[in-house]
Amino acid sequence: MGPAAAFAAHGCDRRPRLDDRMVLNGIVWKFRTGVAWRDVPERYGSWATLHTRFRRWAKDGTFERMLQAAQAKADTAGDIDWVASVDPTIVRAHRHAAGARKGASIAFVKP
């Protein structure tokens, strides 16, 4: 008996829910490759299912909980070094980011 016949026998007319791990693999594949949702291979499930679960998981905090669990596991194993260093000598704002208005002249006031 195939999957469609099994669902019909139980009175269910919907497709079975895709495994969360398979969906997560599809979401990761999409962002690693940078393709559009519609171009994700069918082996991960319907692109619409992947997109719907991605939006749902992003909204309800599932991704944050997964990250926290992975970090806690790695921290317990001693695999994470929590020290971060930022070199401020390479951080530069664009010249237009200084806030001056276009075409404004500089006025000097004598004290």
MIDOSE-1310 file (N, C-alpha, C; in nm, 2 decimals, decimal comma, always signed):
residues 111
mgpa	+0,08/-0,12/+0,00/+0,00/+0,00/+0,00/+0,09/+0,12/+0,00; +0,07/+0,22/-0,09/+0,15/+0,34/-0,10/+0,10/+0,44/+0,00; +0,18/+0,55/+0,01/+0,15/+0,66/+0,10/+0,01/+0,72/+0,08; -0,03/+0,74/-0,05/-0,16/+0,80/-0,08/-0,27/+0,71/-0,04
aafa	-0,25/+0,58/-0,06/-0,36/+0,48/-0,02/-0,37/+0,47/+0,13; -0,26/+0,48/+0,20/-0,26/+0,48/+0,34/-0,33/+0,60/+0,40; -0,31/+0,72/+0,34/-0,38/+0,83/+0,40/-0,53/+0,83/+0,36; -0,56/+0,78/+0,24/-0,70/+0,76/+0,21/-0,77/+0,66/+0,30
ahgc	-0,70/+0,56/+0,34/-0,76/+0,46/+0,42/-0,79/+0,51/+0,56; -0,71/+0,61/+0,61/-0,73/+0,67/+0,74/-0,81/+0,79/+0,73; -0,87/+0,83/+0,62/-0,95/+0,94/+0,61/-0,88/+1,07/+0,60; -0,75/+1,07/+0,58/-0,67/+1,20/+0,58/-0,64/+1,23/+0,43
drrp	-0,68/+1,35/+0,39/-0,66/+1,39/+0,25/-0,54/+1,48/+0,23; -0,46/+1,51/+0,34/-0,34/+1,59/+0,33/-0,21/+1,51/+0,31; -0,11/+1,57/+0,26/+0,02/+1,50/+0,24/+0,08/+1,49/+0,38; +0,17/+1,39/+0,40/+0,23/+1,38/+0,53/+0,33/+1,49/+0,55
rldd	+0,34/+1,53/+0,68/+0,43/+1,64/+0,72/+0,58/+1,60/+0,69; +0,65/+1,69/+0,63/+0,79/+1,66/+0,60/+0,87/+1,66/+0,73; +0,97/+1,58/+0,73/+1,06/+1,57/+0,85/+1,13/+1,71/+0,87; +1,13/+1,75/+0,99/+1,19/+1,88/+1,02/+1,34/+1,89/+0,98
rmvl	+1,41/+1,78/+1,00/+1,55/+1,78/+0,96/+1,57/+1,80/+0,81; +1,48/+1,73/+0,73/+1,49/+1,75/+0,58/+1,46/+1,89/+0,54; +1,36/+1,95/+0,61/+1,33/+2,09/+0,58/+1,44/+2,19/+0,62; +1,50/+2,16/+0,74/+1,62/+2,24/+0,78/+1,73/+2,23/+0,68
ngiv	+1,76/+2,11/+0,63/+1,86/+2,09/+0,53/+1,83/+2,17/+0,41; +1,71/+2,17/+0,36/+1,67/+2,25/+0,25/+1,68/+2,40/+0,27; +1,65/+2,45/+0,39/+1,67/+2,59/+0,42/+1,82/+2,63/+0,42; +1,90/+2,54/+0,48/+2,04/+2,57/+0,49/+2,10/+2,57/+0,34
wkfr	+2,05/+2,47/+0,26/+2,10/+2,47/+0,12/+2,06/+2,59/+0,05; +1,94/+2,64/+0,07/+1,90/+2,77/+0,00/+1,99/+2,88/+0,04; +2,02/+2,90/+0,16/+2,10/+3,01/+0,20/+2,25/+2,99/+0,17; +2,30/+2,87/+0,17/+2,44/+2,85/+0,13/+2,46/+2,88/-0,01
tgva	+2,36/+2,84/-0,10/+2,38/+2,86/-0,24/+2,33/+3,00/-0,29; +2,24/+3,06/-0,22/+2,19/+3,19/-0,25/+2,09/+3,19/-0,36; +2,02/+3,08/-0,39/+1,92/+3,07/-0,49/+1,79/+3,12/-0,44; +1,70/+3,14/-0,53/+1,56/+3,17/-0,49/+1,49/+3,05/-0,43
wrdv	+1,38/+3,07/-0,35/+1,31/+2,96/-0,29/+1,26/+2,86/-0,39; +1,22/+2,91/-0,51/+1,16/+2,82/-0,61/+1,27/+2,73/-0,67; +1,40/+2,76/-0,65/+1,50/+2,68/-0,71/+1,56/+2,58/-0,62; +1,51/+2,57/-0,50/+1,56/+2,46/-0,41/+1,52/+2,33/-0,46
pery	+1,61/+2,23/-0,46/+1,58/+2,10/-0,52/+1,46/+2,03/-0,45; +1,38/+1,96/-0,53/+1,26/+1,90/-0,48/+1,29/+1,79/-0,37; +1,41/+1,74/-0,37/+1,45/+1,64/-0,27/+1,43/+1,69/-0,12; +1,43/+1,82/-0,11/+1,41/+1,88/+0,03/+1,26/+1,91/+0,05
gswa	+1,18/+1,89/-0,04/+1,04/+1,91/-0,03/+1,00/+2,03/-0,11; +0,87/+2,06/-0,10/+0,82/+2,18/-0,18/+0,88/+2,31/-0,13; +0,92/+2,39/-0,23/+0,98/+2,52/-0,19/+0,88/+2,60/-0,10; +0,75/+2,59/-0,13/+0,65/+2,66/-0,05/+0,66/+2,61/+0,10
tlht	+0,67/+2,48/+0,12/+0,68/+2,43/+0,25/+0,81/+2,48/+0,32; +0,92/+2,48/+0,25/+1,04/+2,53/+0,31/+1,03/+2,68/+0,35; +0,97/+2,75/+0,26/+0,96/+2,90/+0,29/+0,86/+2,92/+0,41; +0,75/+2,84/+0,41/+0,65/+2,86/+0,52/+0,72/+2,82/+0,65
rfrr	+0,79/+2,71/+0,66/+0,85/+2,67/+0,78/+0,96/+2,77/+0,82; +1,04/+2,82/+0,73/+1,14/+2,92/+0,76/+1,08/+3,04/+0,82; +0,98/+3,09/+0,77/+0,91/+3,21/+0,82/+0,85/+3,18/+0,96; +0,79/+3,07/+0,98/+0,73/+3,03/+1,10/+0,84/+3,01/+1,21
wakd	+0,95/+2,94/+1,18/+1,05/+2,92/+1,27/+1,13/+3,05/+1,31; +1,14/+3,14/+1,21/+1,20/+3,27/+1,24/+1,12/+3,35/+1,33; +0,99/+3,35/+1,31/+0,89/+3,43/+1,39/+0,88/+3,37/+1,53; +0,88/+3,24/+1,55/+0,85/+3,19/+1,68/+0,98/+3,16/+1,76
gtfe	+1,10/+3,19/+1,71/+1,22/+3,18/+1,79/+1,29/+3,04/+1,78; +1,24/+2,96/+1,69/+1,30/+2,83/+1,68/+1,45/+2,83/+1,64; +1,49/+2,92/+1,55/+1,63/+2,93/+1,51/+1,72/+2,98/+1,63; +1,66/+3,07/+1,71/+1,74/+3,12/+1,82/+1,76/+3,00/+1,92
rmlq	+1,66/+2,92/+1,94/+1,67/+2,81/+2,04/+1,77/+2,71/+1,98; +1,77/+2,68/+1,85/+1,86/+2,59/+1,80/+2,01/+2,64/+1,81; +2,03/+2,77/+1,79/+2,16/+2,83/+1,80/+2,21/+2,82/+1,95; +2,12/+2,85/+2,04/+2,15/+2,85/+2,19/+2,19/+2,70/+2,23
aaqa	+2,11/+2,61/+2,18/+2,14/+2,47/+2,21/+2,27/+2,42/+2,16; +2,30/+2,46/+2,03/+2,43/+2,42/+1,97/+2,55/+2,49/+2,04; +2,53/+2,62/+2,08/+2,63/+2,69/+2,15/+2,66/+2,63/+2,29; +2,55/+2,59/+2,36/+2,56/+2,53/+2,49/+2,64/+2,40/+2,48
kadt	+2,60/+2,32/+2,38/+2,67/+2,19/+2,37/+2,82/+2,21/+2,34; +2,85/+2,30/+2,24/+2,99/+2,33/+2,21/+3,07/+2,39/+2,33; +3,00/+2,48/+2,40/+3,07/+2,54/+2,52/+3,10/+2,44/+2,62; +3,01/+2,34/+2,65/+3,03/+2,24/+2,74/+3,15/+2,15/+2,70
agdi	+3,16/+2,13/+2,57/+3,27/+2,05/+2,52/+3,40/+2,13/+2,51; +3,39/+2,26/+2,54/+3,51/+2,34/+2,53/+3,55/+2,38/+2,39; +3,46/+2,37/+2,30/+3,49/+2,40/+2,16/+3,47/+2,55/+2,12; +3,42/+2,63/+2,21/+3,40/+2,77/+2,18/+3,49/+2,86/+2,26
dwva	+3,56/+2,95/+2,19/+3,64/+3,06/+2,25/+3,56/+3,18/+2,24; +3,51/+3,24/+2,35/+3,41/+3,35/+2,35/+3,48/+3,48/+2,34; +3,61/+3,49/+2,31/+3,68/+3,61/+2,30/+3,67/+3,66/+2,16; +3,63/+3,79/+2,14/+3,61/+3,85/+2,01/+3,70/+3,97/+2,00
svdp	+3,76/+4,00/+1,89/+3,84/+4,11/+1,88/+3,81/+4,19/+1,75; +3,79/+4,32/+1,76/+3,76/+4,40/+1,64/+3,87/+4,50/+1,63; +3,92/+4,52/+1,51/+4,03/+4,61/+1,49/+3,96/+4,74/+1,44; +3,96/+4,85/+1,52/+3,89/+4,97/+1,48/+3,96/+5,05/+1,37
tivr	+4,09/+5,01/+1,34/+4,16/+5,09/+1,24/+4,11/+5,06/+1,10; +4,03/+4,96/+1,08/+3,98/+4,93/+0,95/+3,83/+4,96/+0,93; +3,77/+5,02/+1,03/+3,63/+5,05/+1,03/+3,62/+5,20/+0,98; +3,57/+5,22/+0,86/+3,57/+5,36/+0,81/+3,43/+5,39/+0,76
ahrh	+3,38/+5,51/+0,79/+3,25/+5,55/+0,73/+3,27/+5,61/+0,59; +3,17/+5,59/+0,51/+3,18/+5,66/+0,38/+3,18/+5,81/+0,40; +3,24/+5,88/+0,31/+3,25/+6,02/+0,32/+3,11/+6,09/+0,33; +3,01/+6,03/+0,27/+2,88/+6,09/+0,27/+2,81/+6,06/+0,41
aaga	+2,87/+5,98/+0,49/+2,81/+5,94/+0,62/+2,84/+6,04/+0,73; +2,91/+6,15/+0,70/+2,95/+6,24/+0,80/+2,84/+6,33/+0,84; +2,73/+6,34/+0,77/+2,61/+6,41/+0,81/+2,60/+6,55/+0,75; +2,70/+6,60/+0,67/+2,69/+6,73/+0,61/+2,59/+6,73/+0,50
rkga	+2,52/+6,84/+0,48/+2,43/+6,86/+0,37/+2,51/+6,88/+0,24; +2,45/+6,83/+0,13/+2,51/+6,85/+0,00/+2,51/+6,99/-0,03; +2,63/+7,04/-0,07/+2,65/+7,18/-0,12/+2,66/+7,28/+0,00; +2,66/+7,23/+0,12/+2,67/+7,33/+0,23/+2,81/+7,38/+0,24
siaf	+2,82/+7,51/+0,27/+2,96/+7,57/+0,29/+2,99/+7,57/+0,44; +3,12/+7,57/+0,46/+3,16/+7,58/+0,60/+3,18/+7,73/+0,64; +3,11/+7,77/+0,75/+3,13/+7,91/+0,79/+3,21/+7,91/+0,92; +3,31/+7,99/+0,92/+3,40/+8,01/+1,03/+3,35/+8,13/+1,11
vkp	+3,34/+8,11/+1,24/+3,30/+8,23/+1,32/+3,42/+8,26/+1,41; +3,46/+8,39/+1,40/+3,57/+8,44/+1,48/+3,52/+8,46/+1,63; +3,60/+8,42/+1,72/+3,56/+8,43/+1,86/+3,57/+8,58/+1,91
